[in-house]
Amino acid sequence: MSPEFLLTTLIIVASPGTGAIYTIATGLTRGARASVIAAFGCTLGIIPHLLAAIAGVAVVFSSSALAFAMLKYLGVAYLLYMAWNALRPAGALRIEGEAVERTALSVIVHAVMINLLNPKLSLFFLAFLPQFVGPGESQPLGQMLAMSGVFMALTFVVFAGYGLFAAEMRDHVVSRPAVMTWMRRGFAAAFVALGVKLALAER
């Protein structure tokens, strides 16, 4: 596996996006265990996109304006829902003195949905993975699957790192009510901005 692929993947994964923001928010509000579960859920959420790209299904989204728009606006709606939930004092991103456990399934479902409803991911992998398959490669499918596995592993490690760092910082946030309020507003604004970015995305 080329160093160029590893470096590019690390840059892509480390760039702030919906998954990273959700994992950080979960670490701050729910603690270390929940942040690792969120990172796992975000990783699961990219599997359908990777498989779609490898199977060529992503071509449907690039050629069908309706299919792309439907999935895109579902994603926008979900991000706006996350923003509204973040603003609510009793919403999913509330912070209390003790980390309040949510079920692992609940955390994973939110994480999966955030990535699953983003059609740009399928198109991204369709364009990204083939660039690193050698022209003389005898088993391109096997190589793409291996690269997908590396991409997922790095996604989990980086997101978990974000979440664990956020969990370490939660005590500093809990003791400052004003910081908690602005943090909720910040996450809500981030989800709205990502929703607008997705809404403006073209095929």
C-alpha positions in Angstrom: 0.0 0.0 0.0 1.5 3.3 -1.1 2.6 6.0 1.4 0.7 8.5 -0.8 -2.6 6.5 -0.1 -1.9 6.4 3.7 -1.0 10.1 3.8 -4.1 11.2 1.8 -6.3 9.0 3.8 -5.0 10.4 7.1 -5.6 14.0 5.9 -9.1 13.1 4.7 -10.0 11.3 7.9 -8.5 14.0 10.2 -10.4 16.8 8.4 -13.4 18.0 10.6 -16.7 16.7 9.3 -20.0 15.5 10.5 -18.6 12.3 12.0 -15.7 14.0 13.8 -18.1 16.7 15.2 -20.6 14.0 16.4 -17.8 12.0 18.1 -16.4 15.1 19.8 -19.8 16.1 21.0 -20.4 12.6 22.3 -17.1 12.6 24.2 -17.9 15.9 25.8 -21.5 15.0 26.7 -21.4 11.3 27.4 -17.8 10.4 28.3 -15.0 8.2 26.9 -16.9 5.0 26.4 -19.7 6.6 24.4 -17.1 8.5 22.3 -15.4 5.3 21.2 -18.8 3.8 20.4 -19.6 6.9 18.3 -16.3 6.5 16.5 -17.2 2.9 15.8 -20.7 3.9 14.5 -19.2 6.6 12.2 -16.9 3.9 10.8 -19.8 1.6 10.2 -21.6 4.4 8.4 -19.0 4.6 5.7 -19.2 0.8 4.9 -22.2 1.1 2.5 -20.5 4.0 0.7 -17.3 2.0 0.3 -19.2 -1.0 -0.9 -21.3 1.1 -3.3 -18.2 2.7 -4.8 -16.5 -0.7 -5.2 -19.6 -2.2 -6.8 -20.1 0.8 -9.0 -23.5 1.6 -7.5 -22.2 5.1 -6.9 -22.5 5.7 -10.6 -26.3 5.7 -10.1 -25.9 8.8 -7.9 -23.6 10.5 -10.3 -26.0 9.9 -13.3 -29.4 10.2 -11.5 -30.2 13.7 -10.3 -33.3 12.4 -8.5 -31.6 9.7 -6.6 -28.8 12.0 -5.5 -31.1 14.8 -4.5 -33.4 12.5 -2.5 -30.5 11.1 -0.4 -28.9 14.5 -0.1 -32.0 16.2 1.3 -32.6 13.4 3.7 -29.1 14.0 5.0 -29.7 17.7 5.2 -32.9 17.1 7.2 -31.1 14.8 9.6 -28.3 17.3 10.2 -30.8 20.1 10.9 -32.5 17.7 13.3 -29.1 17.2 15.0 -28.7 21.0 15.2 -32.1 21.4 16.8 -31.4 18.6 19.3 -28.0 20.2 20.2 -29.7 23.5 21.0 -32.2 22.0 23.4 -31.0 22.1 27.1 -32.4 18.7 27.6 -31.4 17.4 24.1 -29.0 14.8 23.1 -25.9 17.0 23.7 -26.8 18.0 27.3 -23.9 17.9 29.7 -24.4 16.9 33.4 -22.1 16.5 36.3 -21.9 12.8 35.7 -21.7 11.4 32.2 -25.2 10.1 31.4 -25.0 6.8 29.5 -27.0 6.3 26.4 -27.4 2.8 25.0 -24.6 1.8 22.6 -27.3 1.1 20.0 -28.6 4.7 20.2 -25.1 6.2 19.8 -24.3 3.9 16.9 -27.6 4.6 15.1 -27.0 8.4 15.2 -23.4 8.0 14.0 -24.4 5.6 11.2 -27.2 7.9 10.0 -24.9 10.9 9.9 -22.6 9.2 7.4 -25.1 7.0 5.6 -27.3 10.0 4.5 -24.4 11.7 2.7 -24.3 10.7 -1.0 -21.1 12.6 -1.5 -19.3 9.9 0.3 -20.2 7.3 -2.3 -19.0 9.6 -5.1 -15.9 10.5 -3.1 -14.9 6.8 -2.7 -15.7 6.1 -6.4 -13.2 8.8 -7.4 -10.7 8.2 -4.5 -10.0 4.5 -4.4 -9.3 3.8 -8.1 -6.6 6.4 -8.1 -4.4 4.2 -6.0 -5.0 1.0 -7.9 -1.9 0.3 -10.1 -2.6 0.0 -13.9 -1.1 -3.5 -13.9 -2.8 -4.7 -10.8 -4.1 -8.3 -11.3 -6.6 -8.1 -8.5 -8.0 -4.6 -8.3 -11.0 -5.6 -6.3 -8.9 -7.2 -3.6 -6.7 -4.1 -3.5 -9.7 -1.8 -3.2 -11.1 -3.9 -0.4 -7.7 -3.8 1.4 -7.5 0.0 1.0 -11.1 0.3 2.3 -10.2 -1.7 5.4 -7.2 0.7 6.0 -9.5 3.7 5.5 -12.0 2.4 8.0 -9.3 1.5 10.6 -7.8 5.0 10.4 -11.3 6.5 10.6 -11.9 4.7 13.8 -8.5 5.4 15.4 -8.6 9.2 14.5 -12.3 9.6 15.6 -11.8 7.7 18.8 -8.8 9.9 19.5 -10.9 13.0 19.0 -13.6 11.6 21.2 -11.3 10.5 24.1 -9.6 14.0 24.1 -13.0 15.6 24.3 -14.0 13.3 27.1 -10.9 14.4 29.0 -12.0 18.0 28.6 -15.6 17.5 29.8 -14.9 18.3 33.5 -13.6 21.8 32.4 -16.8 22.3 30.5 -19.2 21.0 33.1 -18.0 23.4 35.7 -18.7 26.4 33.4 -22.5 26.8 32.6 -21.8 29.6 30.1 -19.3 27.4 28.3 -21.8 24.6 28.1 -24.4 27.0 26.5 -22.0 28.3 23.9 -20.8 24.8 23.2 -24.3 23.6 22.4 -24.7 26.6 20.2 -21.4 25.9 18.5 -22.3 22.3 17.7 -25.7 23.4 16.5 -24.1 25.9 14.2 -21.6 23.3 13.0 -24.4 20.9 12.1 -26.3 23.7 10.3 -23.2 24.7 8.3 -22.6 21.1 7.3 -26.2 20.8 6.3 -26.0 23.9 4.1 -22.8 22.6 2.6 -24.5 19.3 1.8 -27.5 21.1 0.4 -25.3 23.1 -2.0 -23.3 20.0 -3.0 -23.5 19.1 -6.7 -23.1 15.7 -8.2 
